[in-house]
Amino acid sequence: MDNHNLVSFDDTSVAFSSRPDRELKRMNFLFTIMGMGKLTKIGSYFVKSALKWKLPVKKVIKNTLFDHFCGGENLDECKKSIDNLSSSKVKTILDYAVEAESSTAAYDHTMEVLRKSIDLAASDKNIPFVVFKMTALCRFSILEKAQSGIELNFTEKEEFAHFNQMVEKIAAYASDAGVRLMVDAEESWIQDTIDAVTLKLMSQYNKGHVLIFRTFQMYRVDMPFLLREAINSARKNGYKLGVKLVRGAYLEKERKRAFDLAYPSPIFPTKEETDQAFNEALEFCLNNLNYLAIVSGSHNEESNLLQTKIMKSMKLENNDERVYFAQLYGMGDHISFNLSRKNFNVGKYLPFGPLEAVMPYLLRRAEENKSIKSQTGRELSLIRKEIDRRKNMS
């Protein structure tokens, strides 16, 4: 039976089947707070200040934001979330959410955690991807200098060479284990450097199947062109492109830097233009599956429905291994669980790491929710709908 047309994101009994009443009430509280723009801004400032001055707020953050949006502080703590997701046929995208490191000891620790993550993924079919940020292995300033063409000094050149060696080792380790590796996107003023390193890995490891994935942030004005250029390059040079498609996570930061330094903003002026760029890129990728595999990371219902419709029109199986849907852990459950119920490939981005190191990720989640009130309001209404449904059943 053709089941593409039966996908609906309104079934709250499916969306929140793994959430006990206590968790639903906590979600109701969190999404209510995050929907209040001014309060979110004040809260973000308070959290940053409290951590900077080492005030005793860790327990509060851990029991609220951290527990809801993260799998834990280490891999062992993640296993419960991985098992809960897999019971609903939702897979885990394992994300060591540490970034902006600046010491050899930190880089060594990142390498150790990534190896352990790859080992865990290799042993569990419910973990198809491991993801990391390159700033967890290299100083931001070096990546920025490399992109701007400023000459690196001797020490920086050594660091940059060592960074390339570490990334190569991780890619080789993932290849040997048969685990797909995603490179997360970061700020535009270091992204070209990151993409160049990722391209080198893809041309080496994506010959037969797609092992390495690059992230394309479609809120960037130049990204539609860069995506087509990347696909053409892969076709021409005999490897396959790994595409992780997202809208983008640094909107306010990108616009502020462009304003402060008086250059044109690299970000589309309106959300509607970003949405159009994302949907067109999604369609373009799905029509080029002979040359790529795609993970579409979106909380936008229209984009996710569009993906199912295109797959139907192309007569693709719902669980075609070249195509994944993805949402963040703790968000978009109405999308993830209703898609997985129809046998689509769905992954939840599960961040983990020490609380202080994961705070930049958590604060971005709060900022994102503040800037996309319609989606936050939609999730909140569905949470309350499910709470009411359970009350009426009792």
Beta strands, then each sheet from edge to edge (+ up, - down):
strand 1: 91-96
strand 2: 129-132
strand 3: 180-183
strand 4: 212-217
strand 5: 241-246
strand 6: 292-297
strand 7: 323-328
strand 8: 346-352
sheet 1: 1+ 2+ 3+ 4+ 5+ 6+ 7+ 8+ 1+
end
